[in-house]
Amino acid sequence: MEELKAAGCFDPPPPPPPPAVCYRNAEGLTWDRQGEMPDWPRRAVNAGQSVEFFRIG
């Protein structure tokens, strides 16, 4: 048991990496496509702009 503890077998797994930012506007606001679309891209899409216009990667 001591050898397993020393080898790190009981350590918690590392946290997952943060999601990559996919979209950014001129004000620096970002969205990673996780969850609901924030207000800033929604307003732009409703005004006729494609959300792909804000794609950064």
KERO-224510 format. One record per residue (C-alpha): x, y, z; residue in three letters. Coordinates in pm, 1 decimal, m for minus. Last residue first. Layout:
N
        px        py        pz  residuo
         X         Y         Z      ALA
...
***
This chain:
57
        px        py        pz  residuo
    m918.9    2996.6   m3459.8      GLY
   m1053.7    3337.8   m3398.0      ILE
   m1419.4    3323.1   m3508.1      ARG
   m1599.4    3660.5   m3474.9      PHE
   m1719.5    3674.2   m3838.4      PHE
   m1834.2    3313.7   m3792.9      GLU
   m2123.6    3446.8   m3583.0      VAL
   m2262.9    3591.6   m3905.7      SER
   m2386.7    3949.8   m3879.4      GLN
   m2752.8    4024.4   m3957.8      GLY
   m2854.1    4238.1   m3657.9      ALA
   m2991.6    3928.4   m3481.2      ASN
   m2650.6    3765.6   m3528.4      VAL
   m2477.5    4066.9   m3369.6      ALA
   m2722.7    4074.5   m3077.6      ARG
   m2670.0    3701.7   m3018.7      ARG
   m2293.1    3743.5   m3037.0      PRO
   m2297.1    4006.5   m2756.6      TRP
   m2574.4    3850.1   m2548.5      ASP
   m2397.5    3523.5   m2474.5      PRO
   m2478.1    3202.0   m2666.3      MET
   m2586.4    2935.7   m2420.7      GLU
   m2343.9    2677.4   m2289.3      GLY
   m1994.7    2613.9   m2417.4      GLN
   m1935.3    2768.3   m2758.7      ARG
   m1608.2    2918.6   m2627.0      ASP
   m1724.6    3281.9   m2612.8      TRP
   m1510.6    3590.3   m2570.4      THR
   m1545.6    3960.8   m2495.8      LEU
   m1238.4    4156.5   m2608.2      GLY
   m1427.5    4474.8   m2700.6      GLU
   m1373.5    4408.5   m3071.9      ALA
   m1544.8    4068.5   m3043.5      ASN
   m1396.9    3728.3   m2973.1      ARG
   m1502.7    3375.6   m3074.6      TYR
   m1349.9    3030.5   m3027.9      CYS
   m1180.5    3049.9   m2689.3      VAL
   m1038.4    2711.0   m2597.5      ALA
   m1201.1    2527.8   m2310.0      PRO
   m1007.5    2520.8   m1982.0      PRO
    m789.6    2213.4   m1930.7      PRO
    m938.6    1931.0   m1725.1      PRO
    m838.6    1916.9   m1358.8      PRO
    m562.1    1671.6   m1266.0      PRO
    m673.7    1332.6   m1133.6      PRO
    m683.6    1290.2    m755.4      PRO
    m379.0    1118.0    m604.1      ASP
    m433.5     756.4    m496.7      PHE
    m188.6     593.7    m738.1      CYS
      75.5     856.3    m670.2      GLY
     373.6     619.5    m674.6      ALA
     433.4     683.7    m302.1      ALA
      74.6     582.0    m227.7      LYS
     118.4     260.6    m428.3      LEU
     444.5     186.1    m248.4      GLU
     278.0     241.1      90.3      GLU
       0.0       0.0       0.0      MET
***
